[in-house]
Amino acid sequence: MTSPPYFPLIPRYSHGAPLATIAEEVEPPLTTGQSLEAYPQSIRLTDDYKQSPAQLPTSETGCQDSPPTVLGVPPEVLTMIFKRLGDGQFAAERLPLRERAVALLRASHVSAYFRQVILQDPSLWSAVPFLNDLSLEFLDAVMSRSKPLPIHLSFSEDGTLPGEGPVWDLVAQNVNRVSRLYVGVGEGYRGVRLKNLLLSSACSLVQCTVRYFGDRMVHLNFLESRGARLFNNHSPNLRTLNLTNCIIPFHQYTLSILSGVSIQYNGYALSNTVTPLNVLALDPPLNSFTSLRSLTLINCAHPIVRSGRLSAIKAISFPSLQNLVLAETAEACRQLSRNLDVPAACNRDITVGFKSSQELGVEDAASVAEAVCGFVPHGMGYTHCSVEMGDGRHSLSLTKGASANPTGVTIRFNLLKAGGRIGGVLSLLLRVFTFLILPNHTISAAEPFLYRLWEELALALATPLAFPSTIVLTFDRDSSAPYLLVALLKAMPNIKEVTTYTPEVWANPILPHLLERRNAPALRKLSIPYENVMELATDELAQFLNSRSDVEQVSFPVEESTFMSMGYAVESEIASTLRSIADRIPETVALNWRAR
């Protein structure tokens, strides 16, 4: 990532130099209709945004005479602090967007020095423009103070947005400076102002975010009208397009410069409402997505019902894609897995959701497994596997490479709204087994489906599962996960290390059944966070190690924060803690620790 250009409008501060004199004048009113008398004398600000920046002292001289006050803080340091006031606030919420302007304004009230730094740095004002509830005078001041930098423009199209008038004239004068655009369209509003902006040239626009509020999926069909083109066919710098509850006609545009596209439906997710996006809608002109690095589709893909029509679709190529995020129904995932052509090294995060109260039977498991397995490349040589179960969510991850920047695929199953059909021999066996091992556990209606699902995944992913040497397990003490995962672990004969991150795993009485020698014949090492030692089910761990004499080592990684908090006594304190459990561990097992 390249750094933004530096505009030397604020010279470096010289420690100990005298503070420049700033004349006190009245700041433009913040909100529409607010009189100047509403500002008490104590918060009146300098209104010199049309003047050339005054020369601040530089920091190139020595600082030995600097007074221990805020005046000794260089302007460039203060600027970075002031920028933090708005971090994370360019988001899809009205209040934080307005608060960005208010926070900067309040900071400029603190002292004459703060005012001088804030008013003379355009980068602080470039992210402020927000049209709701702000006066024309204040908005004009913001536009002037942010020059010559590009600006971030945001507004919500609702009852607080100004109508026709000078505010929109001011926006029109500065529209070619907009680099980031956020538009929210309130319930009951059609997006008239949004339409005007989407049909206007946007030569500086880099990121565009549009969000329609409410339970609706809006097709921006005005872009299909004769002569209408997105950004008037002139958005040479557009890189990111984020759409929530709306969709543009991608098939009519060649967006070869886009690096990120996100389309989400945030209404009543996965309801029976038919949404307008289908696989064909992602079939744009040739080479439209040659530069795309990130693609996100959440609850917005409508499957094609006629199989003949689906087979006629040519795979859509994404040759540069690095991150793919999907959250769709099983059928939509199945179709997308066949029609999205992505590089093998692309990271994939696939979530299969189910409609509210959808009943799942054992016979459904094979089709669900098929839907997601198409996203797992078979020649990657994955080194790590991670499985997590709990709260109606199950996930399987396969990764390769360093932990800080791994390449891999994550498959998730969101069963929070799904039901199940209990019946048959498999259901009876699960009930009996669960009662004998976990008398306090109530088998859910979906567990027969899940048992068969993990079996189908193990069969379909036999090739990539043969490579990992480490598996990470996460579930609670009352979970039936160890029984559900037997088939998966048997499909991974190369597993040499089992890693856990919570003490709940070792408190689960079915875990020894999962890690039996017949299921994990190559297992030689366990990894347990040092922070879990005091809560660890040590007796259960010892019993397991006695039953698996071929396990040679238990490692206790130590978090950096824990390591640093111990100071010079770190080695002796860790050794003392490990000695407290060593008496119950077989002597053939080596206990060690390492800084994570």
N, C-alpha and C positions, 0 to 999 in steps of 0.2 A: 504494500500500500504506500503510495507516495504522499508526502506531506503537502498540505495546502500552501499556496504561495504566501510568502511573508511580506506584509506591507509595513514598511518602517515608519509608521505614523507616530509611534511612541518611542522616543529615544530612551536608552537605558538610564536608570536612576543612579545618581551619585550619592552615596551614603554621606549624610551630614550636610548636604547642600540645603540652602534655605527653601522653604515651601513657596511655590509661586502664588501670587495673589490672584484670586478669582472673584470677579464681581458677582454678587448675588442678584439673580433675576428670577422671575416667576416661571415655573415649569408649565408646559401645556397641560390642561386637565386630562386626567387618565380616562375617565369614562364619558360616554355621550351625555350631554346635557348638564355636566357638572361645572359649576361656576368656579372662578378663580378664588373666590372667598372661601371655598370649601377647604383650601389648603392653608393651614396655619403657618405663621411665619417660620416656625421651626423646621418645616419640611419643604420650604421653597428652594428650588434648585437653579443651577446655572442653565440658561437657555442660549448657549453659544454654538449650537450645532451647525449654524451656517458660517461660522468663522473658521479660519485656518487654525489648526492645532497649536496651542501654546507649547513652547519648548520646555519639556520637563528636564530636570538635571539628569546626568548620565551616571552610570555605576562604574565608570572606568577608573575613577580615583579611589584612593584607599578608604577603608571604612572604619579606621581606628577611632575617629571622633563621632561615630554615629550614635545618636541618642537611642536608648532602648525603648523606642515607641514605634507605632505603626508607620511613622514617616521614614523609618529605616528599611522598610520593605520595598524592594524594587517594583516598579510598575508592572513589569512582565510577570512577576510572581503573583501580584494582586489580580492581574488579568486572568491567570489560570484558576485562581480561587473563585473569581466571579463567574467564570464559565461553568464551574461545578454547580452553581445555583440552578442551572437549567438541565443538568444531566438527567436523561431518562424521561424528560417531560415532553418531548416531541412524540406524543403517543396518541392513541385513539380515545382520549378522554377530554372533555371540554375544559374542566376545571384546571388540570395541570397546564394546558396550553395557555390559558389566560394568566396563570400564576407565573409563567416564565417572565412575562413583561412586568408583573407586579414585583417579583423577587428582585429583578434588576433595578427597578425604580427605588425600592426600599433600600437597597445597598447604596445607591447613590445619595441617599439622605444622610448617611452616617457622618461624613466629614467633607471638608473642602478638598482634601487630597483624594478621597475616594471618588468624589464627583469629577475631578479633573481626569483621573485615570479612566473612569467609565465612559464619560462623554466623548473622549478622544480616541477610543478604540472601536472601530466599526465592527470588528468581529463579535463583540459582545451584543450588538444590536441586530446583527444580521439574522439571528434565530428568533427574534422577538415578534415580528409582525403577525398579529392575530386580530381578526376583524370583528369578532363578537364583543359587544359592550365596551369598545374602545372608541374614544372620541377621534374626530377627524384631525384635530390639532396634534394629539399625541401620536397618532399614526403617521402624520406628516413628519413629525420630529424623528420618529424611528426610521422612516425611510431615508431621511437626510443623514442621520448619524451613521447609518450602515453603509453609506457609499464609501468606496466604489465596489464593495464586496457583493457577491450574490446573496440572496436572502432566502429564508425559509418562510413560506406563506401558509397559514392555516386558518380554517374557519369551519364552523358548523352551520349548515343551512337549516335554520330554525327561526323561532320568533324573535331571537335576539340579534339576528343579522340585519345590518342596515339595508334599506331598500334602494331604489334609484337615487343617485345623487353623487356628490363630490368624492365620497369614499371610493366608489367604483371607478371614477375618473382617475383617482390616485393609483389604484391597483392597475388600471390599464397602462398608465405611464411607466410602471415598474415591472410589468409582467415578464419582460425579457430578462429581468434580473433574478427571477425565481429559480432556485436550484432544487429546492425540496418543497413539494406541495402536498398538503394534507387537507382533504375535504370530507367532512362527515355530513350525512344527509339524514335529518331527523325523521322519525315516523310521521307519516302524513304529508311529507314533502317530496317533490318529484326530482329535485336537483337541477333547477333552472340555471343557477349560477355555475354549478359544476359543468353543465353542458357548454356554456359560453367559454369556460377555460379549456375544456377538452378539445374545442374546435379552434382554439387560437394557437398561433406559433409559440413555441417554447424553446428558444435557442439555448438557454442556460439550464434547462431542467435536467436533473440527474435522477431524482427519485420522485415517484408519484404514488400517493396512497389515497384510495377512495374507499369510504365505508358507509354503507347504507344501514341505518339502525332499524331494528324490528325483525319480525319473522317473514322475510321476503328474499327472493333472489331476483334481482332486477337485470334484465337484458338491456344494455345501453344501445338500443336499436337505432337511435338517431345517427350513430356512426355508420349505418348502412344506407343512409339517405343519399340520393344522387348529389355528388359534389362535396359531401361531408367526409373529412378525413381526420383521423386522430392527430391532434396538435397541428392541424393544417399541413400534415406531411413534413413538418419541420421541427424535429426534436433531436438534433444530432448528438446530444450528450446523454439522452435518456438511457439509464442502465438498470433501474429497478422499478417494477410495477407491482403494487400490492393492492389487491381487490378483495373487499369483504362484502358478501351478500350482493355482489354484482359481477357482471361478466361483459367483456367487449368481444366483438366478432373477430377472433384471432385469425380466422381463415381468410380474411380480407387484407391482412397486413403482413409485410415483410419486416420483422423486427430483429434484424440480424445483430444489432448492437446491444440488445438486452443481455444483462448478466444475471438477473434475478427476477423471477415471476412467482407471485403467490396469489392463489385464489382460494378463498375460504367462505363457507356458509356457516354462519353462527346463529342461525335461528334454532328451531327445535330440531337439533341434529338428528339426521337419519330418520326423520318422520316420513310419513307417506306422501309428503309434498313432492311433486315432481319438479326437479330443478333443471334448468335449460342446458347445462353443460353436458355434453357427451363426448365419447372418444373422438368422434368426427370433428368436434369443435376445436380440437387441438391439432388439426391437420391443415396447417397454414401453407403458404407458398413454399416452394423448394428452398432449403437452406435458411429458413427463417430463424432458427434457434442455434445457429452455428457458434455463437459466443456465450450461450446460456450456461452459467455455472451452478445456479440453484433453482430448483423447481419445487413448489409446495402446492399440493392439492388437498383440501380438507373438506370432506362432506359435500362435495360439489359435483362429482362425476356421476352422470346418469347412464347406466349401462345400455348398450344396444340390445334390443330383445331378439331381433332376427339374426340367427347365427350366420346365415349366408351373407348378410351385409357386413358383418364383422370380419369374416374371412377375406373379404375383398379389400379391406383397408391395408394399405402399405404401412409398414412400421415407420414411425416418426423418429427421425434421427436427432439425437442430442450429443454430438461428438465431444463437446467440452464439459459436459455436466459433471460436477463434483459432489453435489448434495441433492438427494431426492427425498422428499418427505410426502407421504401419502397417508390419509386417514379416510378410508372409504369402506363400503360394503364388500363382502367377499367377492361378489360377482363383478363389481367395478374393478377390484384389484386384479382379478383373473384376466379381465380384458386389457387392462392397462399393462400388465406384465408382458402381454403378447405384442402390444402395439407401441411401447416406448423402447426405443433402441438406445441404451445408455452404455457408457464404457464400463468394463468390468471393475475398474478401480473406483467407481463412483460410490460414495457412501449412501446407503439407503436406510430410511426409517419408515417402516410400513406398519400401519395400525389397521387392523380389521375390526370394524364396529358392527353392531347388530341392531336391528330396529327394535323399538320399544316392545317388550313382551314377546319378542320372537322366540318361538320354541325350537330348541336344538336337540336333535336326536343323534344316536350313534351313527346313523346312516349319513349324517351331514358332515362328519369329520373329514372324510376323504376329499370332498369338494373344497372345503375351507383350506385344507393343507395344500391342495393343488393351487389355490388362488395366490398363496404367498410364496410358495417355493419357486415360482418363476422369476422372482426377484433375487434369488441367491445364485451367484455365479459359482460354478463347480471347479474352477481351476485356480482359485486364489491362494490356496495353501494357508488357511486361517490357523492362527496359533493359540487363540484364546476363545473360550465359550463362556457365556454368562446367562444364567437362568434366574428369573425373578417371578415370584407368585405372591399374590395378596390383594385384598380389596377388590376382587372381581377383575383384576388385570393380570395377565400372564405375558411374559416376554422371553424371547430367545435372541441373543446377540452373538455374532461371530466376528472376530476382529483379527487384524494382522498389523504388525508394526509396533512402534513405540506407543506407550500408553498416553503420551501427551498429544499425539496426532495420529491415531490409528485409522486404518481403512477397514470398513466392514459393513455389515448389514444387521439391522435390528428388526425383529418381527414382534409385533404386539397384538394381543387379543383383548379387546375391551368388552367384557361380559357383564357390565354393571346393569344393563337394561334387559339382557337376554334371559329367557327362561329355559326350561328343559323338560324333556319327557322321560320320566323314570319308568323303567320296565325292562324285562328281559333278564337273561342269565348274568350278563356283565354287571347290571345294577345290583343284583342280589349278592354277587361276590364282593363288590365294593362295600356294601352295607355290612356284611359279615366281617371282612377284614378291618374295616374302620372301627367297628364296635370292639373287636378284640384288642387292637393296638391303641386306639384313641377313643376311649369311652365317652369323653366329653365333647367329641367332635360330631357335629350334625352334617351328614352328607348333603350337599346341595343338589338341586335338580340337574345342574349342568355337569356334574362330575363324571358321569358315564361318557358324555360327549368329550370332555377334556381328556379322559384316559385314552380314548380312541384317537383323539386329535394328536396327542404326543406320540402315539405309536405310528400314525401316518407320517408325521414330520420326520421321525427317525428313519423310516423307509425311504421317503422321497429325498432326504438330504444325506443319504449314506456316504456319498463321495466327499462332500466338504466336511462332514463330521469326523472323518477318519484322520484328520490332520491335527486338531487342537491337542495341546499337551496340558493345558490348564483350564479348569472349569471353576466359575464363581457361582456360588449358591446363595440365594436370598429368599427366605420364607420364615414364617413364625413357628412357634413351638407346637401349635395345634393344627398345622397345615397337613393336608394329605399329599403335598407336593412330592415327597420322596417316593411314594408309591406310584404316582403318575409319571415320574421321570425315569423309571427303570429301563424302559425300552430305549430312551434317548441315550442314557449313559452306556448301555450295551453297544450302541452304535459308535461309540468313541473309544476304541481300544487303546489309543495312545495317551489317555489321560494319566499324567504322572503327579499332578498337584491339584488339590482341592483348596479353594480359597473361600473364606466366609468373612463378612463384614459386621455381622451382628451376633450376639451370644444366643439369640433365639434359635438359630439353626441347630446348634449342638444340644439344645434342650428338647429338640423334637425326637420322640422315641422311635420314629420310623427311619431316621437317618442311617443307623447301622445297617438296616436292610438294604438301603440304596447303595451303600459303599461296600457291600460284600465283595469278596475276591472274584466271584463269578461275574459281577457287573463291572468292576473296575480292576482288572488284573494287574495293570501297570502302576497303580497308585503307590507312590513312595514318599510324598510330602504333603503336609497340611500347613496352611498359612492362616493365622488368626490374629487380628489386630491386638496389639499390646493393650490398648485401651479397654478391650473386652475381658481381660484376664480376671478382674475382680468379680465380674458377673458370669463368668464362664461356668458351664455345667461340667466341672472338672471330673466328677465321678463317671459321667457318661463318656467323656473323652477318653478317660483311662480304660474303661471297659472296651471301647472300640479299639484302642491301640493294642490291648491284650489279645483281641480277636484277630487283629491284622499285624502279625509279627513282621511282615515285610515292609511296613511303613517305617522309614528310617529317620524322619526329621519332622519337627514341628517348629515353624518359624513365626516370630512375633514382630511384624513390622510396626515401627513407632512413628506416629505422626510428627511432623516437624515442630508443630506448636507444643506438643508434649515434650519432645526432646529439648527444646529451648527453655521451657519452663523449669526443667530440673537443674539447669546450670552445670556447675562442676561435678555435682553428685550424680550425674545421669547414669554412669556405668554401674556404680554401686547400688543405686536405687532399683534399676531394672534387674540386676542380678538377684537382689533380695526378693523382688516380687516373683521371679521365675522359680527361686528356691522353694517358695511357699507351695507350689504345685508339683515340684519335681518328685516328691516322695511318692506320689500316686501314679507317676508316669513310668512305664517300663524302662529299665536301664539301657536297653538297646536303642532307645529313641533319643536322638540328640535334640536339645532345646537351644535355640539361638534367637537373637534379635538383630534387627537392622533398621536404620533410619529410612523411612519411606521417602 
